[in-house]
């Protein structure tokens, strides 16, 4: 049975992607990064990518990141608002701290910490998101 916090988190997340298992998970702030990737959602080139629209990336916990890797994702990207532009005041800062903790936990366990990354993307920065996703796809194809 899910606790109240888990149900609330699921309510605030909206996954967009393919029905096939996703190798790359991209948590996107609904006000910045998700707007930058909206045009990519129907592109078959990104079928192995699951875009998860969240109200604020600051709500993505270390457990959420590690759980996605445990469930088989190759990498997790947290794409938040650029510093100083978060509508939730410090959401991107919290997300950055959580990503750093996840990377450290992976490294401490002698796993690949580079499989988790944080980036800051404005709503009009589609090219930056494409570059980040394609870089992750390149790393993933080398592992497959």
DSSP file (Angstrom, degrees, kcal/mol; ACC not computed):
  #  RESIDUE AA STRUCTURE BP1 BP2  ACC     N-H-->O    O-->H-N    N-H-->O    O-->H-N    TCO  KAPPA ALPHA  PHI   PSI    X-CA   Y-CA   Z-CA
    1    1 A X              0   0    0      0, 0.0     2,-0.3     0, 0.0     0, 0.0   0.000 360.0 360.0 360.0 134.9    0.0    0.0    0.0
    2    2 A X        -     0   0    0      1,-0.1     2,-0.1     2,-0.0     0, 0.0  -0.575 360.0-129.1 -83.8 140.6    1.3    3.4   -1.0
    3    3 A X     >  -     0   0    0     -2,-0.3     4,-2.2     1,-0.1     5,-0.2  -0.313  31.2 -97.8 -81.8 173.1    1.7    6.1    1.6
    4    4 A X  H  > S+     0   0    0      1,-0.2     4,-2.4     2,-0.2     5,-0.2   0.867 122.2  53.9 -60.0 -39.3    0.3    9.6    1.2
    5    5 A X  H  > S+     0   0    0      2,-0.2     4,-2.3     1,-0.2    -1,-0.2   0.906 108.9  48.5 -64.3 -42.1    3.6   11.1    0.1
    6    6 A X  H  > S+     0   0    0      2,-0.2     4,-2.5     1,-0.2    -2,-0.2   0.911 112.0  49.0 -64.6 -42.4    4.0    8.5   -2.7
    7    7 A X  H  X S+     0   0    0     -4,-2.2     4,-2.0     1,-0.2    -2,-0.2   0.905 111.8  49.1 -63.9 -40.5    0.5    9.1   -3.9
    8    8 A X  H  X S+     0   0    0     -4,-2.4     4,-1.6     2,-0.2    -2,-0.2   0.913 110.8  50.3 -64.7 -42.8    1.0   12.8   -3.9
    9    9 A X  H  X S+     0   0    0     -4,-2.3     4,-0.6     1,-0.2     3,-0.3   0.925 110.5  49.1 -61.9 -45.1    4.3   12.4   -5.8
   10   10 A X  H >< S+     0   0    0     -4,-2.5     3,-0.8     1,-0.2    -1,-0.2   0.874 108.3  54.5 -62.7 -36.3    2.7   10.2   -8.5
   11   11 A X  H 3< S+     0   0    0     -4,-2.0    -1,-0.2     1,-0.2    -2,-0.2   0.849 109.0  48.8 -64.0 -33.5   -0.1   12.8   -8.8
   12   12 A X  H 3< S+     0   0    0     -4,-1.6    43,-0.7    -3,-0.3     2,-0.4   0.521 102.1  76.6 -85.7  -6.1    2.4   15.5   -9.5
   13   13 A X  E <<  -A   54   0A   0     -3,-0.8     2,-0.4    -4,-0.6    41,-0.2  -0.843  54.8-174.1-107.8 142.8    4.3   13.4  -12.1
   14   14 A X  E     -A   53   0A   0     39,-1.9    39,-3.1    -2,-0.4     2,-0.3  -0.936  14.3-149.9-136.1 112.2    3.2   12.8  -15.7
   15   15 A X  E     -A   52   0A   0     -2,-0.4     2,-0.4    37,-0.2    37,-0.2  -0.643  13.9-176.7 -85.7 136.7    5.2   10.4  -17.8
   16   16 A X  E     +A   51   0A   0     35,-3.2    35,-2.7    -2,-0.3     2,-0.3  -0.993  38.6  75.4-132.1 124.6    5.4   11.0  -21.5
   17   17 A X  S    S-     0   0    0     -2,-0.4    33,-0.2    33,-0.2     2,-0.2  -0.961  77.2 -34.6 169.0-153.4    7.2    8.6  -23.8
   18   18 A X        -     0   0    0     29,-0.5     4,-0.1    31,-0.4    26,-0.0  -0.471  43.0-121.1 -96.9 166.5    6.9    5.2  -25.3
   19   19 A X  S    S+     0   0    0     -2,-0.2     3,-0.1     2,-0.1    -1,-0.1   0.682  88.4  91.8 -78.3 -17.9    5.4    2.0  -24.0
   20   20 A X  S    S-     0   0    0     27,-0.2    -2,-0.2     1,-0.1     2,-0.0  -0.358  99.4 -78.9 -73.4 158.8    8.7    0.2  -24.3
   21   21 A X        -     0   0    0      1,-0.1     2,-0.4    -2,-0.0    -1,-0.1  -0.336  51.2-127.1 -58.9 133.7   11.0    0.1  -21.3
   22   22 A X        -     0   0    0      1,-0.1    27,-0.2    -4,-0.1    26,-0.1  -0.672  23.0-172.6 -88.2 135.3   12.9    3.4  -21.1
   23   23 A X  S    S+     0   0    0     25,-1.8    51,-2.8    -2,-0.4    52,-1.8   0.692  78.4  44.5 -94.4 -24.2   16.6    3.4  -20.8
   24   24 A X  E     -bc  49  75A   0     24,-2.0    26,-2.9    50,-0.2     2,-0.5  -0.986  69.0-162.5-126.2 126.0   16.9    7.1  -20.2
   25   25 A X  E     -bc  50  76A   0     50,-2.5    52,-3.2    -2,-0.5     2,-0.5  -0.921   4.4-170.2-107.9 128.8   14.7    9.0  -17.7
   26   26 A X  E     -bc  51  77A   0     24,-3.0    26,-3.1    -2,-0.5     2,-0.6  -0.929   8.1-158.2-122.7 106.7   14.4   12.8  -18.0
   27   27 A X  E     -bc  52  78A   0     50,-2.9    52,-3.3    -2,-0.5     2,-0.4  -0.743  20.3-166.2 -80.5 123.5   12.7   14.5  -15.1
   28   28 A X  E     -bc  53  79A   0     24,-3.2    26,-2.9    -2,-0.6     2,-0.2  -0.945  23.7-122.9-120.8 130.3   11.6   17.9  -16.5
   29   29 A X  E > > -b   54   0A   0     50,-2.1     5,-2.7    -2,-0.4     3,-0.8  -0.496  25.2-134.0 -61.7 132.4   10.3   21.0  -14.7
   30   30 A X  T 3 5S+     0   0    0     24,-2.4    -1,-0.1     1,-0.2    25,-0.1   0.736 101.7  47.9 -65.9 -21.1    6.9   21.7  -16.2
   31   31 A X  T 3 5S+     0   0    0     24,-0.2    -1,-0.2     3,-0.1    92,-0.2   0.589 129.2   7.8 -96.9 -11.7    7.7   25.4  -16.6
   32   32 A X  T <>5S+     0   0    0     -3,-0.8     4,-1.5    47,-0.2     3,-0.4   0.498 127.7  31.1-130.1 -80.9   11.1   25.2  -18.2
   33   33 A X  H  >5S+     0   0    0     46,-0.3     4,-1.4    88,-0.3    -3,-0.2   0.847 116.3  55.7 -60.2 -37.9   12.7   21.9  -19.5
   34   34 A X  H  ><S+     0   0    0     -5,-2.7     4,-1.0     1,-0.2     3,-0.4   0.907 106.6  50.9 -64.5 -38.4    9.4   20.2  -20.4
   35   35 A X  H  4 S+     0   0    0     -6,-0.5     4,-0.3    -3,-0.4     3,-0.3   0.857 107.7  54.7 -63.5 -33.3    8.4   23.1  -22.6
   36   36 A X  H  < S+     0   0    0     -4,-1.5    -1,-0.2     1,-0.2    -2,-0.2   0.783 113.9  40.2 -70.6 -26.6   11.8   22.8  -24.3
   37   37 A X  H >X S+     0   0    0     -4,-1.4     3,-2.2    -3,-0.4     4,-0.7   0.491  83.3  99.6-101.2  -3.1   11.2   19.1  -25.0
   38   38 A X  G >< S+     0   0    0     -4,-1.0     3,-0.9    -3,-0.3     4,-0.3   0.849  81.7  54.4 -53.4 -37.5    7.6   19.2  -26.1
   39   39 A X  G 34 S+     0   0    0     -4,-0.3    -1,-0.3     1,-0.2     3,-0.3   0.665 105.8  54.7 -71.9 -14.3    8.5   19.2  -29.8
   40   40 A X  G X4 S+     0   0    0     -3,-2.2     3,-1.5     1,-0.2     6,-0.3   0.590  80.5  91.9 -91.3 -12.0   10.5   16.0  -29.2
   41   41 A X  T << S+     0   0    0     -3,-0.9    -1,-0.2    -4,-0.7    -2,-0.1   0.776  92.8  37.5 -60.7 -30.4    7.8   13.9  -27.6
   42   42 A X  T 3  S+     0   0    0     -4,-0.3     2,-0.6    -3,-0.3    -1,-0.3   0.416  87.2 113.3-101.1   1.5    6.5   12.4  -30.9
   43   43 A X    X   -     0   0    0     -3,-1.5     3,-2.1     1,-0.2    -3,-0.0  -0.641  59.9-149.3 -77.6 118.1   10.0   11.9  -32.5
   44   44 A X  G >  S+     0   0    0     -2,-0.6     3,-1.7     1,-0.3     4,-0.2   0.712  91.2  76.6 -62.0 -19.6   10.7    8.2  -32.8
   45   45 A X  G 3  S+     0   0    0      1,-0.3     3,-0.3     2,-0.1    -1,-0.3   0.790  96.4  48.2 -59.0 -26.8   14.4    9.0  -32.4
   46   46 A X  G X  S+     0   0    0     -3,-2.1     3,-1.7    -6,-0.3    -1,-0.3  -0.033  71.5 123.2-106.7  30.6   13.6    9.4  -28.7
   47   47 A X  T <  S+     0   0    0     -3,-1.7   -29,-0.5     1,-0.3    -1,-0.2   0.792  73.1  53.9 -62.8 -28.6   11.6    6.2  -28.2
   48   48 A X  T 3  S+     0   0    0     -3,-0.3   -24,-2.0    -4,-0.2   -25,-1.8   0.314  94.6  89.3 -88.0  10.3   14.0    5.0  -25.4
   49   49 A X  E <   - b   0  24A   0     -3,-1.7     2,-0.6   -27,-0.2   -31,-0.4  -0.915  60.3-158.8-112.5 131.0   13.6    8.2  -23.5
   50   50 A X  E     - b   0  25A   0    -26,-2.9   -24,-3.0    -2,-0.5     2,-0.6  -0.939   8.0-156.6-108.0 117.3   10.9    8.8  -20.9
   51   51 A X  E     -Ab  16  26A   0    -35,-2.7   -35,-3.2    -2,-0.6     2,-0.7  -0.833   6.8-162.5 -92.6 121.1   10.2   12.4  -20.2
   52   52 A X  E     -Ab  15  27A   0    -26,-3.1   -24,-3.2    -2,-0.6     2,-0.5  -0.912   7.5-149.6-110.8 110.5    8.6   12.9  -16.8
   53   53 A X  E     -Ab  14  28A   0    -39,-3.1   -39,-1.9    -2,-0.7     2,-0.3  -0.675  22.1-179.3 -81.1 121.4    6.9   16.2  -16.3
   54   54 A X  E     -Ab  13  29A   0    -26,-2.9   -24,-2.4    -2,-0.5     3,-0.2  -0.912  37.8-127.2-123.7 151.3    7.1   17.3  -12.7
   55   55 A X  S    S-     0   0    0    -43,-0.7     2,-0.3    -2,-0.3   -24,-0.2   0.893  98.6  -2.2 -61.0 -39.7    5.7   20.4  -11.0
   56   56 A X    >   -     0   0    0    -27,-0.1     3,-1.9   -44,-0.1    -1,-0.3  -0.951  59.3-140.0-154.3 131.7    9.2   21.1   -9.6
   57   57 A X  G >  S+     0   0    0     -2,-0.3     3,-1.8     1,-0.3    23,-0.1   0.704  98.8  76.8 -67.1 -17.4   12.4   19.2   -9.9
   58   58 A X  G 3  S+     0   0    0      1,-0.3    -1,-0.3    36,-0.1    34,-0.1   0.678  86.7  62.2 -63.9 -15.8   13.1   20.0   -6.3
   59   59 A X  G <  S+     0   0    0     -3,-1.9     2,-0.8     2,-0.1    -1,-0.3   0.502  77.3 101.5 -87.3  -5.2   10.5   17.3   -5.5
   60   60 A X    <   -     0   0    0     -3,-1.8    38,-0.1    -4,-0.1     2,-0.1  -0.723  64.1-157.2 -82.5 113.9   12.7   14.6   -7.1
   61   61 A X     >  -     0   0    0     -2,-0.8     4,-1.8     1,-0.1     5,-0.1  -0.397  29.8-107.7 -89.8 167.0   14.3   12.8   -4.2
   62   62 A X  H  > S+     0   0    0      1,-0.2     4,-2.7     2,-0.2     5,-0.3   0.902 121.3  56.0 -56.6 -42.8   17.5   10.7   -4.1
   63   63 A X  H  > S+     0   0    0      1,-0.2     4,-2.6     2,-0.2    -1,-0.2   0.895 103.8  53.4 -59.0 -41.6   15.3    7.6   -3.7
   64   64 A X  H  > S+     0   0    0      2,-0.2     4,-1.7     1,-0.2    -1,-0.2   0.917 111.7  45.5 -59.8 -43.9   13.4    8.5   -6.9
   65   65 A X  H  X S+     0   0    0     -4,-1.8     4,-1.5     2,-0.2    -2,-0.2   0.952 115.8  44.1 -65.0 -51.2   16.6    8.7   -8.9
   66   66 A X  H  X S+     0   0    0     -4,-2.7     4,-2.6     1,-0.2    -2,-0.2   0.850 109.8  57.1 -65.9 -34.3   18.2    5.5   -7.5
   67   67 A X  H  X S+     0   0    0     -4,-2.6     4,-2.2    -5,-0.3    -1,-0.2   0.899 104.0  52.5 -64.0 -40.5   14.9    3.6   -7.9
   68   68 A X  H  <>S+     0   0    0     -4,-1.7     5,-2.3     2,-0.2    -1,-0.2   0.898 111.6  46.3 -62.4 -39.8   14.8    4.4  -11.6
   69   69 A X  H ><5S+     0   0    0     -4,-1.5     3,-1.7     1,-0.2    -2,-0.2   0.921 111.5  51.4 -67.2 -43.0   18.3    3.1  -12.0
   70   70 A X  H 3<5S+     0   0    0     -4,-2.6    -2,-0.2     1,-0.3    -1,-0.2   0.852 105.1  57.6 -60.5 -35.1   17.5    0.0   -9.9
   71   71 A X  T 3<5S-     0   0    0     -4,-2.2    -1,-0.3    -5,-0.2    -2,-0.2   0.446 132.4 -87.7 -78.8   0.5   14.4   -0.6  -12.2
   72   72 A X  T < 5S+     0   0    0     -3,-1.7    -3,-0.2     1,-0.3    -2,-0.1   0.441  76.1 144.2 114.2  -0.5   16.7   -0.8  -15.2
   73   73 A X      < -     0   0    0     -5,-2.3    -1,-0.3     1,-0.1   -50,-0.2  -0.457  42.0-147.1 -68.5 143.7   17.2    2.8  -16.5
   74   74 A X  S    S-     0   0    0    -51,-2.8     2,-0.3     1,-0.3   -50,-0.2   0.903  76.6  -0.1 -75.3 -42.5   20.6    3.4  -17.9
   75   75 A X  E     -c   24   0A   0    -52,-1.8   -50,-2.5    -7,-0.1     2,-0.4  -0.978  57.2-145.9-147.8 159.5   20.6    7.1  -16.9
   76   76 A X  E     -cd  25 116A   0     39,-2.6    41,-2.1    -2,-0.3     2,-0.5  -0.996  13.0-168.5-128.5 127.2   18.6    9.7  -15.1
   77   77 A X  E     -cd  26 117A   0    -52,-3.2   -50,-2.9    -2,-0.4     2,-0.6  -0.959   7.2-159.1-114.6 131.6   18.6   13.4  -16.1
   78   78 A X  E     -cd  27 118A   0     39,-2.7    41,-2.5    -2,-0.5     2,-0.7  -0.949  10.9-169.4-110.2 113.3   17.0   16.0  -13.9
   79   79 A X  E     +cd  28 119A   0    -52,-3.3   -50,-2.1    -2,-0.6   -46,-0.3  -0.878  16.8 167.5-110.0 105.0   16.4   19.1  -16.0
   80   80 A X  E     - d   0 120A   0     39,-2.5    41,-2.8    -2,-0.7     3,-0.1  -0.472  40.0 -70.3-110.9-180.0   15.4   22.1  -13.8
   81   81 A X        -     0   0    0     39,-0.2    -1,-0.2    -2,-0.2    41,-0.2  -0.306  60.1 -93.8 -64.4 149.8   14.9   25.8  -14.2
   82   82 A X    >   -     0   0    0     39,-0.2     3,-2.2     1,-0.1     4,-0.2  -0.373  60.1 -79.9 -60.5 147.4   18.0   28.0  -14.6
   83   83 A X  T 3  S+     0   0    0      1,-0.3    -1,-0.1     2,-0.1     7,-0.1  -0.194 118.5  20.3 -51.3 136.2   19.3   29.3  -11.2
   84   84 A X  T 3  S+     0   0    0      5,-0.2    -1,-0.3    -3,-0.1    -2,-0.1   0.341 109.5  78.7  87.1  -7.2   17.3   32.3  -10.1
   85   85 A X    <   +     0   0    0     -3,-2.2     2,-0.4     3,-0.0    -2,-0.1   0.300  56.0 126.0-116.7  10.8   14.2   31.6  -12.2
   86   86 A X    >   -     0   0    0      3,-0.3     3,-1.3    -4,-0.2   -30,-0.0  -0.547  50.8-151.6 -73.3 126.4   12.5   28.8  -10.2
   87   87 A X  T 3  S+     0   0    0     -2,-0.4    -1,-0.2     1,-0.3   -31,-0.1   0.724  98.6  57.3 -68.7 -20.8    8.9   29.6   -9.4
   88   88 A X  T 3  S-     0   0    0      1,-0.1     2,-2.6    -3,-0.0    -1,-0.3   0.001 110.0-126.2 -98.5  27.1    9.2   27.5   -6.3
   89   89 A X  S <  S+     0   0    0     -3,-1.3    -3,-0.3     1,-0.2    -5,-0.2  -0.323  92.2  17.2  62.2 -58.9   12.2   29.7   -5.1
   90   90 A X  S  > S+     0   0    0     -2,-2.6     4,-2.3     1,-0.1    -1,-0.2   0.139  84.4 117.4-129.0  23.9   14.8   27.0   -4.4
   91   91 A X  H  > S+     0   0    0      1,-0.2     4,-2.5     2,-0.2     5,-0.2   0.907  79.7  47.9 -59.3 -46.1   13.5   23.9   -6.3
   92   92 A X  H  > S+     0   0    0      1,-0.2     4,-2.4     2,-0.2    -1,-0.2   0.867 110.9  52.6 -65.2 -35.1   16.5   23.7   -8.7
   93   93 A X  H  > S+     0   0    0      2,-0.2     4,-2.1     1,-0.2    -1,-0.2   0.914 110.4  47.3 -65.8 -42.7   18.9   24.1   -5.8
   94   94 A X  H  X S+     0   0    0     -4,-2.3     4,-2.5     2,-0.2    -2,-0.2   0.917 112.4  50.1 -63.4 -42.7   17.2   21.2   -3.9
   95   95 A X  H  X S+     0   0    0     -4,-2.5     4,-2.6     1,-0.2    -2,-0.2   0.910 108.9  51.9 -62.2 -41.9   17.3   19.1   -7.1
   96   96 A X  H  X S+     0   0    0     -4,-2.4     4,-2.2     1,-0.2    -1,-0.2   0.906 110.6  48.2 -62.2 -41.5   21.0   19.8   -7.6
   97   97 A X  H  X S+     0   0    0     -4,-2.1     4,-2.2     2,-0.2    -2,-0.2   0.918 112.1  49.3 -64.0 -43.4   21.7   18.8   -4.0
   98   98 A X  H  X S+     0   0    0     -4,-2.5     4,-2.3     1,-0.2    -2,-0.2   0.884 110.5  49.9 -65.3 -38.2   19.7   15.6   -4.4
   99   99 A X  H  X S+     0   0    0     -4,-2.6     4,-2.7     2,-0.2    -1,-0.2   0.920 109.9  51.3 -64.4 -43.0   21.5   14.7   -7.7
  100  100 A X  H  X S+     0   0    0     -4,-2.2     4,-2.2     1,-0.2    -2,-0.2   0.895 110.5  48.9 -61.6 -40.2   24.9   15.3   -6.0
  101  101 A X  H  X S+     0   0    0     -4,-2.2     4,-2.7     2,-0.2    -1,-0.2   0.919 111.2  49.6 -65.2 -43.3   23.9   13.0   -3.2
  102  102 A X  H  X S+     0   0    0     -4,-2.3     4,-2.4     2,-0.2    -2,-0.2   0.911 110.8  49.7 -62.0 -42.9   22.7   10.3   -5.7
  103  103 A X  H  X S+     0   0    0     -4,-2.7     4,-2.6     2,-0.2    -1,-0.2   0.918 112.2  48.3 -61.7 -43.6   26.0   10.6   -7.6
  104  104 A X  H  X S+     0   0    0     -4,-2.2     4,-3.1     2,-0.2    -2,-0.2   0.916 110.5  50.6 -64.3 -43.4   28.0   10.2   -4.4
  105  105 A X  H  X S+     0   0    0     -4,-2.7     4,-1.5     2,-0.2    -1,-0.2   0.905 112.2  47.4 -62.2 -40.8   25.9    7.2   -3.3
  106  106 A X  H  <>S+     0   0    0     -4,-2.4     5,-3.2     2,-0.2    -2,-0.2   0.930 113.8  47.2 -64.4 -44.5   26.5    5.5   -6.6
  107  107 A X  H ><5S+     0   0    0     -4,-2.6     3,-1.8     1,-0.2    -2,-0.2   0.903 109.3  53.6 -64.0 -41.5   30.2    6.3   -6.5
  108  108 A X  H 3<5S+     0   0    0     -4,-3.1    -1,-0.2     1,-0.3    -2,-0.2   0.828 108.6  50.4 -61.8 -31.1   30.5    5.0   -2.9
  109  109 A X  T 3<5S-     0   0    0     -4,-1.5    -1,-0.3    -5,-0.2    -2,-0.2   0.280 121.5-112.1 -88.5  10.3   28.9    1.8   -4.1
  110  110 A X  T < 5S+     0   0    0     -3,-1.8     2,-0.2     1,-0.2    -3,-0.2   0.838  76.0 130.9  60.6  36.5   31.5    1.6   -6.9
  111  111 A X  S   <S-     0   0    0     -5,-3.2     2,-1.1    -6,-0.1    -1,-0.2  -0.666  72.7 -77.7-110.4 171.2   28.8    2.2   -9.5
  112  112 A X    >   -     0   0    0     -2,-0.2     3,-1.4     1,-0.2    -5,-0.1  -0.568  40.1-175.9 -76.7 100.3   28.8    4.7  -12.4
  113  113 A X  G >  S+     0   0    0     -2,-1.1     3,-1.5     1,-0.3    -1,-0.2   0.730  77.0  73.3 -65.9 -22.8   28.0    8.1  -10.8
  114  114 A X  G 3  S+     0   0    0      1,-0.3    -1,-0.3    -3,-0.1    -2,-0.1   0.560  75.9  80.7 -71.2  -5.0   28.0    9.7  -14.3
  115  115 A X  G <  S+     0   0    0     -3,-1.4   -39,-2.6   -40,-0.1     2,-0.4   0.539  90.2  58.6 -77.0  -4.7   24.7    7.9  -15.0
  116  116 A X  E <   +d   76   0A   0     -3,-1.5     2,-0.3   -41,-0.2   -39,-0.2  -0.987  69.0 166.2-124.7 133.3   22.9   10.7  -13.1
  117  117 A X  E     -d   77   0A   0    -41,-2.1   -39,-2.7    -2,-0.4     2,-0.4  -0.996  26.2-143.7-148.8 154.9   23.1   14.3  -14.0
  118  118 A X  E     +d   78   0A   0     -2,-0.3     2,-0.3   -41,-0.2   -39,-0.2  -0.911  21.6 175.0-113.5 141.1   21.6   17.7  -13.4
  119  119 A X  E     -d   79   0A   0    -41,-2.5   -39,-2.5    -2,-0.4     2,-0.5  -0.984  25.0-135.6-143.1 156.7   21.1   20.4  -16.0
  120  120 A X  E     +d   80   0A   0     -2,-0.3     2,-0.4   -41,-0.2   -39,-0.2  -0.960  29.7 174.7-116.1 122.3   19.4   23.8  -16.0
  121  121 A X        -     0   0    0    -41,-2.8   -88,-0.3    -2,-0.5   -39,-0.2  -0.989  22.3-140.9-135.9 131.3   17.3   24.5  -19.1
  122  122 A X    >   -     0   0    0     -2,-0.4     3,-1.6   -41,-0.2   -90,-0.1  -0.416  36.9-102.7 -82.9 167.6   15.1   27.4  -20.0
  123  123 A X  T 3  S+     0   0    0      1,-0.3     3,-0.1   -92,-0.2    -1,-0.1   0.689 121.3  46.8 -65.5 -19.0   11.8   26.8  -21.8
  124  124 A X  T 3  S+     0   0    0      1,-0.1     2,-0.7     2,-0.0     3,-0.3   0.279  84.2  98.0-104.9  10.0   13.2   28.0  -25.1
  125  125 A X    <>  +     0   0    0     -3,-1.6     4,-1.8     1,-0.2     5,-0.2  -0.327  34.2 141.5 -98.1  52.1   16.4   25.9  -24.9
  126  126 A X  H  > S+     0   0    0     -2,-0.7     4,-2.7     1,-0.2    -1,-0.2   0.890  70.4  56.7 -59.4 -41.4   15.3   22.9  -27.1
  127  127 A X  H  > S+     0   0    0     -3,-0.3     4,-2.5     1,-0.2    -1,-0.2   0.907 105.9  50.3 -59.0 -42.8   18.8   22.6  -28.7
  128  128 A X  H  > S+     0   0    0      2,-0.2     4,-2.3     1,-0.2    -1,-0.2   0.919 111.6  48.1 -62.3 -43.1   20.4   22.3  -25.2
  129  129 A X  H  X S+     0   0    0     -4,-1.8     4,-2.8     2,-0.2     5,-0.2   0.908 110.5  51.5 -64.2 -41.7   18.0   19.5  -24.3
  130  130 A X  H  X S+     0   0    0     -4,-2.7     4,-2.8     1,-0.2     5,-0.2   0.931 110.6  49.1 -59.7 -45.5   18.5   17.7  -27.6
  131  131 A X  H  X S+     0   0    0     -4,-2.5     4,-2.0     2,-0.2    -2,-0.2   0.912 112.9  47.0 -60.5 -43.7   22.3   17.8  -27.0
  132  132 A X  H  X S+     0   0    0     -4,-2.3     4,-2.1     2,-0.2    -2,-0.2   0.937 114.9  45.5 -64.5 -47.2   21.9   16.5  -23.5
  133  133 A X  H  X S+     0   0    0     -4,-2.8     4,-2.5     1,-0.2    -2,-0.2   0.910 112.9  49.9 -65.1 -42.4   19.6   13.7  -24.5
  134  134 A X  H  X S+     0   0    0     -4,-2.8     4,-2.1    -5,-0.2    -1,-0.2   0.855 108.7  53.0 -67.1 -33.3   21.7   12.7  -27.5
  135  135 A X  H  X S+     0   0    0     -4,-2.0     4,-2.1    -5,-0.2    -1,-0.2   0.919 110.8  47.1 -64.5 -42.9   24.8   12.6  -25.3
  136  136 A X  H  X S+     0   0    0     -4,-2.1     4,-2.6     1,-0.2    -2,-0.2   0.898 111.1  51.9 -64.2 -40.1   23.0   10.2  -22.9
  137  137 A X  H  X S+     0   0    0     -4,-2.5     4,-2.5     2,-0.2    -1,-0.2   0.873 107.8  52.3 -64.2 -37.2   21.8    8.1  -25.8
  138  138 A X  H  X S+     0   0    0     -4,-2.1     4,-1.2     2,-0.2    -1,-0.2   0.926 111.5  45.6 -64.5 -44.9   25.4    7.9  -27.1
  139  139 A X  H  X S+     0   0    0     -4,-2.1     4,-0.8     1,-0.2    -2,-0.2   0.906 113.2  51.3 -63.0 -41.3   26.6    6.7  -23.7
  140  140 A X  H >X S+     0   0    0     -4,-2.6     4,-1.7     1,-0.2     3,-1.0   0.898 105.7  53.6 -64.0 -42.2   23.6    4.2  -23.5
  141  141 A X  H 3< S+     0   0    0     -4,-2.5    -1,-0.2     1,-0.3    -2,-0.2   0.808 105.0  56.0 -66.0 -27.7   24.3    2.7  -26.9
  142  142 A X  H 3< S+     0   0    0     -4,-1.2    -1,-0.3     1,-0.2    -2,-0.2   0.731 111.5  44.1 -72.4 -22.1   27.9    2.0  -25.8
  143  143 A X  H <<        0   0    0     -3,-1.0    -2,-0.2    -4,-0.8    -1,-0.2   0.723 360.0 360.0 -91.6 -26.4   26.5    0.0  -22.9
  144  144 A X     <        0   0    0     -4,-1.7    -1,-0.2     0, 0.0    -2,-0.1   0.500 360.0 360.0 -65.9 360.0   23.8   -1.9  -24.6
